[in-house]
Amino acid sequence: MQVLWFIPTHGDGRYLGTSIGGRSTDYHYLRQIAQAVDHLGYYGALLPTGRSCEDAWIAASTLVPLTQRMKFLVAVRPGLVSPSVAARMAATFDRLSNGRLLINVVAGGDPVELAGDGLYLSHDDRYHLTNEFLTIWREIIQGNEITHKGDYLEVQGGKLLFPTVQKPYPPLWFGGSSLVAQEVAAKHVDTYLTWGEPPEQVAQKISSVRRFAEEQGRTMQFGIRLHVIVRETEQQAWDAANQLIRYVDEDAIATAQKAYARMDSEGQRRMTQLHHGSREALEISPNLWAGVGLVRGGAGTALVGDPGTIAARILEYSNLGIDTFILSGYPHLEEAYRVAELLFPKLPLSHVSQVDQQVMFSPFGEIVANEKFPKPHQPIVD
């Protein structure tokens, strides 16, 4: 099992839907989060993409020399950049980071934003374009020269001179809920990502993607994108969840729902259906809370509970075939520590060694009365 964190280049704070408790996500702050992710032993971090975010490639490249091990999951945008240029960008990042690049393929789900970027294709056409893009990209980045003339892209003699560190290329990640998106994923990518829907819905999606992959003679890995609110007791966790949306009013919810309605993203539609823009029934599955999605696009659900309970919920997803968890929490710096300290000891993480655990989980604490170390930690809730 792998756990990644999230670097909030679109903003951060203690509460949703308000500037109260807001935090400037300047370079100093992003550096702190990245170094915490690296030090605490997360496998890596996702950087978001879109016009509401700082450019992910530039932001990630500035954080590479400040970190040692963490990987950076950065978006490639078919239709906004050519496959040849995207391959060179990926190769350069992979080489200069010594193999710490993961690539998140994002077709986009907001026609208004995409029009501002000069892309006017329909939902299905964007995924057909993505299929062509990845066909070209995969050939080029493996060192092959390609000439391609398709319905959307034309390349003559595309090639790459500087090879990647990771072979055959940095792993491709992809999240798309529609059937056409699942077909593209099954044909090209290494890890299919889903947002944090209830386990039964995630199981259906995994089964569908696996069928498409089998038709291509391929196998895939699966990941999930979730927020997490973990506290020492269940009551503390639910209190924290309610605090997170304490300033979210009906006007903010209505504004957010109007923005979601213009999107043609199947994933966003599924997220919105989990809460229907209402506070009335936000616990949509045991310990799975849809409150984040009232005013936040994209990943809109959080696991809420004590460490033992959340670990059990994560293992439920793991038993479905999920082996990678991209987690986040507000504010992202403090919650990176809280999740590592409370959850990591309860999870079968493949990227954490015993030496790392001694650093990450702070088993010593402050010396008691200048005399001795405190007693070893015993979980409050198991």
C-alpha positions as CSV (number, residue, x, y, z in Angstrom):
1,M,0.0,0.0,0.0
2,Q,1.2,3.5,-0.9
3,V,0.0,6.8,0.6
4,L,0.5,10.1,-1.1
5,W,-0.4,13.6,0.2
6,F,-1.6,16.8,-1.6
7,I,0.2,20.1,-2.1
8,P,-2.6,22.7,-2.2
9,T,-1.4,25.2,-4.8
10,H,-5.0,26.5,-5.2
11,G,-5.2,27.7,-1.5
12,D,-5.5,26.4,2.0
13,G,-7.0,27.2,5.3
14,R,-8.8,25.9,8.4
15,Y,-12.3,26.3,7.1
16,L,-14.0,25.9,3.7
17,G,-16.0,28.6,2.0
18,T,-14.4,31.6,3.9
19,S,-11.3,33.6,4.1
20,I,-11.4,33.2,7.9
21,G,-8.5,31.0,8.9
22,G,-7.2,31.2,5.3
23,R,-3.5,30.7,4.6
24,S,-1.3,32.2,2.0
25,T,0.0,29.3,-0.2
26,D,3.2,31.1,-1.1
27,Y,6.5,29.3,-1.9
28,H,7.5,29.3,1.8
29,Y,4.4,27.4,2.8
30,L,4.4,25.0,-0.2
31,R,8.0,24.2,0.7
32,Q,7.1,23.4,4.3
33,I,4.4,20.9,3.1
34,A,6.7,19.3,0.6
35,Q,9.4,18.8,3.1
36,A,7.0,17.4,5.7
37,V,5.7,14.9,3.0
38,D,9.3,13.9,2.3
39,H,10.3,13.7,6.0
40,L,7.2,11.8,7.2
41,G,7.6,9.1,4.6
42,Y,4.7,9.7,2.2
43,Y,5.3,8.0,-1.2
44,G,4.8,11.4,-2.8
45,A,2.3,14.2,-3.4
46,L,-0.3,15.2,-6.0
47,L,-0.2,18.8,-7.3
48,P,-3.5,19.9,-8.8
49,T,-4.0,21.4,-12.2
50,G,-6.3,24.1,-13.8
51,R,-6.5,27.8,-13.8
52,S,-7.3,28.0,-10.1
53,C,-3.9,26.5,-9.3
54,E,-0.3,27.5,-9.6
55,D,1.3,25.7,-12.6
56,A,2.0,22.2,-11.3
57,W,5.2,21.6,-13.4
58,I,6.9,24.8,-12.3
59,A,5.8,24.4,-8.7
60,A,7.0,20.8,-8.5
61,S,10.3,21.6,-10.2
62,T,11.1,24.2,-7.5
63,L,10.4,21.6,-4.8
64,V,12.6,18.9,-6.2
65,P,15.9,20.2,-4.8
66,L,14.3,20.8,-1.4
67,T,13.3,17.1,-1.0
68,Q,15.0,13.8,-1.3
69,R,12.6,10.9,-1.8
70,M,9.1,11.9,-2.4
71,K,7.6,11.6,-5.9
72,F,5.6,14.3,-7.6
73,L,2.3,13.5,-9.3
74,V,2.0,16.2,-12.0
75,A,-0.7,16.6,-14.7
76,V,-0.2,16.3,-18.4
77,R,-3.0,18.0,-20.3
78,P,-3.9,16.6,-23.8
79,G,-5.1,19.3,-26.0
80,L,-3.3,22.0,-24.1
81,V,0.2,20.8,-25.0
82,S,1.6,18.7,-27.8
83,P,2.6,15.1,-27.0
84,S,6.2,15.8,-28.2
85,V,6.6,18.7,-25.9
86,A,4.9,16.9,-23.0
87,A,7.4,14.0,-23.5
88,R,10.4,16.3,-23.3
89,M,9.0,18.0,-20.2
90,A,8.5,14.6,-18.6
91,A,11.9,13.4,-19.5
92,T,13.6,16.5,-18.2
93,F,11.7,16.4,-14.9
94,D,12.4,12.7,-14.5
95,R,16.1,13.1,-15.2
96,L,16.7,16.1,-13.0
97,S,14.7,14.7,-10.2
98,N,16.4,11.3,-10.5
99,G,13.2,9.4,-11.3
100,R,10.7,11.1,-9.0
101,L,8.0,11.9,-11.5
102,L,4.5,10.4,-11.7
103,I,2.2,11.6,-14.5
104,N,-1.4,12.4,-14.0
105,V,-3.3,12.5,-17.3
106,V,-6.1,15.1,-17.1
107,A,-8.5,15.6,-20.0
108,G,-10.4,18.3,-18.2
109,G,-14.1,18.5,-17.2
110,D,-15.1,22.2,-17.3
111,P,-15.9,23.4,-20.9
112,V,-15.8,27.1,-19.7
113,E,-12.3,26.8,-18.4
114,L,-11.2,24.7,-21.3
115,A,-12.6,27.4,-23.7
116,G,-10.4,29.9,-21.9
117,D,-7.4,27.7,-22.7
118,G,-8.4,27.4,-26.4
119,L,-9.9,23.9,-26.3
120,Y,-13.5,23.5,-27.6
121,L,-13.9,19.8,-28.0
122,S,-16.9,17.9,-26.5
123,H,-16.5,15.5,-23.6
124,D,-16.1,12.3,-25.7
125,D,-13.9,14.1,-28.3
126,R,-11.5,15.1,-25.5
127,Y,-11.0,11.5,-24.6
128,H,-10.6,10.4,-28.2
129,L,-7.9,13.2,-28.4
130,T,-6.4,11.8,-25.2
131,N,-6.2,8.4,-26.8
132,E,-4.2,9.7,-29.7
133,F,-2.1,11.9,-27.4
134,L,-1.0,8.9,-25.3
135,T,-0.4,6.7,-28.3
136,I,2.1,9.3,-29.6
137,W,3.5,10.2,-26.2
138,R,4.3,6.6,-25.2
139,E,6.2,6.0,-28.4
140,I,8.2,9.2,-28.2
141,I,9.1,8.8,-24.5
142,Q,10.4,5.3,-25.0
143,G,12.9,6.6,-27.6
144,N,11.0,5.7,-30.7
145,E,10.5,8.1,-33.6
146,I,6.9,8.4,-34.7
147,T,4.9,9.9,-37.5
148,H,1.2,10.0,-36.8
149,K,-1.8,11.5,-38.6
150,G,-5.1,11.1,-36.7
151,D,-8.4,12.8,-36.3
152,Y,-7.0,15.2,-33.7
153,L,-3.2,15.2,-33.8
154,E,-0.6,15.1,-36.5
155,V,3.1,14.5,-35.8
156,Q,5.9,14.0,-38.3
157,G,9.2,12.5,-37.0
158,G,8.5,13.1,-33.3
159,K,11.3,11.9,-31.1
160,L,13.1,12.4,-27.8
161,L,16.9,12.8,-27.4
162,F,17.2,12.6,-23.6
163,P,15.9,9.4,-22.1
164,T,13.9,9.1,-18.9
165,V,15.3,7.5,-15.7
166,Q,12.2,5.4,-15.1
167,K,11.6,2.7,-17.6
168,P,9.8,2.4,-19.9
169,Y,8.7,5.9,-18.8
170,P,7.4,7.6,-15.7
171,P,4.2,5.8,-14.6
172,L,0.9,7.1,-16.0
173,W,-2.0,7.8,-13.7
174,F,-5.5,8.7,-14.9
175,G,-8.9,9.3,-13.4
176,G,-12.0,9.4,-15.6
177,S,-15.4,8.0,-14.6
178,S,-17.2,7.9,-18.0
179,L,-17.0,4.7,-20.1
180,V,-15.0,6.4,-22.8
181,A,-12.5,7.5,-20.2
182,Q,-12.3,4.1,-18.8
183,E,-11.5,2.6,-22.2
184,V,-8.7,5.1,-22.7
185,A,-7.3,4.3,-19.2
186,A,-7.4,0.6,-19.9
187,K,-5.4,1.0,-23.1
188,H,-2.7,3.2,-21.8
189,V,-2.2,3.9,-18.1
190,D,-0.6,2.2,-15.2
191,T,-2.8,3.3,-12.3
192,Y,-6.5,4.2,-12.6
193,L,-7.7,6.7,-10.0
194,T,-11.2,7.1,-8.6
195,W,-12.6,9.7,-6.3
196,G,-13.8,8.7,-2.9
197,E,-17.2,7.2,-3.6
198,P,-18.8,4.6,-1.3
199,P,-17.1,1.2,-1.5
200,E,-19.8,-0.5,-3.6
201,Q,-19.6,2.2,-6.2
202,V,-15.8,2.0,-6.3
203,A,-16.0,-1.8,-6.7
204,Q,-18.3,-1.4,-9.7
205,K,-15.9,1.1,-11.3
206,I,-12.9,-1.1,-10.7
207,S,-14.7,-4.1,-12.2
208,S,-15.6,-2.1,-15.3
209,V,-12.0,-0.8,-15.8
210,R,-10.6,-4.3,-15.3
211,R,-12.9,-5.7,-18.1
212,F,-11.7,-3.0,-20.5
213,A,-8.1,-3.8,-19.5
214,E,-8.5,-7.5,-20.0
215,E,-9.8,-6.8,-23.5
216,Q,-6.5,-5.0,-24.1
217,G,-4.5,-7.9,-22.6
218,R,-3.4,-5.6,-19.8
219,T,-3.5,-5.4,-16.0
220,M,-3.8,-2.2,-14.0
221,Q,-3.3,-0.8,-10.5
222,F,-5.9,1.3,-8.8
223,G,-5.8,4.4,-6.6
224,I,-8.3,6.6,-4.8
225,R,-8.4,10.3,-3.9
226,L,-9.8,11.1,-0.5
227,H,-9.7,13.7,2.2
228,V,-9.2,12.5,5.7
229,I,-10.2,13.8,9.1
230,V,-8.6,11.7,11.8
231,R,-8.5,12.4,15.5
232,E,-7.8,10.4,18.6
233,T,-11.5,9.7,19.1
234,E,-14.5,9.4,16.8
235,Q,-16.3,12.3,18.4
236,Q,-13.3,14.6,18.0
237,A,-13.2,13.7,14.3
238,W,-16.8,14.5,13.7
239,D,-16.5,17.7,15.6
240,A,-13.6,18.7,13.4
241,A,-15.6,17.8,10.2
242,N,-18.4,20.1,11.3
243,Q,-16.0,22.8,12.2
244,L,-14.5,22.6,8.7
245,I,-17.8,23.7,7.1
246,R,-19.0,26.0,10.0
247,Y,-18.8,29.1,7.7
248,V,-20.3,27.4,4.6
249,D,-23.7,29.1,4.0
250,E,-26.4,28.4,1.6
251,D,-25.2,31.1,-0.8
252,A,-21.8,29.5,-1.0
253,I,-23.3,26.1,-1.6
254,A,-25.6,27.4,-4.4
255,T,-22.7,29.2,-6.1
256,A,-20.6,26.0,-6.0
257,Q,-23.4,23.8,-7.3
258,K,-24.0,26.2,-10.2
259,A,-20.4,25.9,-11.2
260,Y,-20.5,22.1,-11.0
261,A,-23.7,22.1,-13.1
262,R,-21.9,23.6,-16.1
263,M,-19.3,20.8,-16.1
264,D,-19.5,17.8,-18.3
265,S,-17.3,15.7,-16.0
266,E,-18.9,12.4,-15.1
267,G,-16.8,12.2,-12.0
268,Q,-17.9,15.6,-10.9
269,R,-21.5,14.6,-11.5
270,R,-21.1,11.5,-9.4
271,M,-19.5,13.6,-6.6
272,T,-22.4,16.1,-6.7
273,Q,-25.0,13.3,-6.5
274,L,-23.5,12.1,-3.2
275,H,-24.8,15.2,-1.4
276,H,-27.2,16.9,-3.8
277,G,-26.1,20.3,-2.5
278,S,-27.6,19.6,0.9
279,R,-26.3,19.3,4.4
280,E,-29.1,16.9,5.3
281,A,-27.3,13.5,4.9
282,L,-23.6,14.0,4.5
283,E,-22.4,10.7,5.9
284,I,-23.1,8.7,2.7
285,S,-21.4,5.5,3.9
286,P,-20.0,4.6,7.2
287,N,-17.4,7.2,8.1
288,L,-17.5,8.6,4.5
289,W,-18.5,12.3,4.6
290,A,-19.5,14.4,1.6
291,G,-19.3,17.8,3.3
292,V,-16.1,18.8,1.5
293,G,-17.9,18.6,-1.8
294,L,-20.5,21.2,-0.9
295,V,-18.1,23.9,-2.0
296,R,-15.1,22.1,-3.3
297,G,-14.8,20.8,-6.9
298,G,-13.1,17.5,-7.6
299,A,-12.5,15.2,-4.6
300,G,-15.4,16.0,-2.3
301,T,-15.4,13.2,0.3
302,A,-13.5,12.6,3.5
303,L,-13.0,9.6,5.8
304,V,-13.8,10.7,9.3
305,G,-13.0,8.9,12.5
306,D,-10.4,7.7,15.0
307,P,-7.3,6.0,13.7
308,G,-8.5,2.4,14.0
309,T,-11.8,3.1,12.3
310,I,-10.2,5.0,9.4
311,A,-7.6,2.4,8.9
312,A,-10.3,-0.2,8.8
313,R,-12.2,1.8,6.1
314,I,-9.0,2.2,4.1
315,L,-8.4,-1.6,4.3
316,E,-12.0,-2.1,2.9
317,Y,-11.0,-0.1,-0.2
318,S,-7.7,-2.0,-0.3
319,N,-9.6,-5.3,-0.3
320,L,-11.4,-4.0,-3.4
321,G,-8.1,-3.7,-5.2
322,I,-7.0,-0.1,-4.3
323,D,-3.3,0.0,-3.5
324,T,-2.6,3.7,-3.6
325,F,-4.3,6.4,-1.5
326,I,-4.0,10.1,-2.2
327,L,-5.0,11.8,1.0
328,S,-5.4,15.4,2.1
329,G,-6.7,17.5,5.0
330,Y,-7.2,21.1,6.0
331,P,-4.9,22.8,6.7
332,H,-2.5,20.6,4.7
333,L,0.7,21.2,6.7
334,E,-0.7,20.2,10.1
335,E,-2.8,17.4,8.8
336,A,0.2,15.8,7.0
337,Y,1.7,15.3,10.4
338,R,-1.5,14.2,12.1
339,V,-2.2,11.5,9.4
340,A,1.4,10.2,9.5
341,E,1.4,10.0,13.3
342,L,-2.1,8.5,13.8
343,L,-2.7,6.4,10.6
344,F,0.7,5.3,9.3
345,P,1.4,2.9,12.2
346,K,-1.9,1.1,11.4
347,L,-1.4,0.7,7.7
348,P,0.7,-1.9,5.7
349,L,2.7,0.7,3.9
350,S,5.2,-0.5,1.4
351,H,7.3,2.7,1.3
352,V,8.0,3.0,5.1
353,S,11.0,1.2,6.6
354,Q,11.6,0.6,10.3
355,V,14.3,3.3,10.3
356,D,11.8,5.7,8.8
357,Q,9.2,4.9,11.4
358,Q,11.5,6.0,14.2
359,V,11.8,9.4,12.5
360,M,8.2,9.8,11.5
361,F,6.2,8.7,14.5
362,S,8.2,10.6,17.1
363,P,8.2,7.7,19.6
364,F,10.2,9.6,22.1
365,G,8.5,13.0,22.8
366,E,9.8,15.5,25.2
367,I,12.1,14.3,28.0
368,V,10.1,14.0,31.2
369,A,11.4,16.2,34.1
370,N,14.9,16.3,32.4
371,E,15.3,12.7,33.4
372,K,13.9,10.1,31.0
373,F,12.0,9.5,27.9
374,P,8.2,9.1,28.2
375,K,6.6,5.7,28.0
376,P,6.1,4.2,24.6
377,H,3.0,5.4,22.8
378,Q,-0.2,3.3,23.3
379,P,-3.1,4.1,21.0
380,I,-6.1,5.7,22.7
381,V,-8.5,3.9,20.4
382,D,-7.8,0.6,18.7
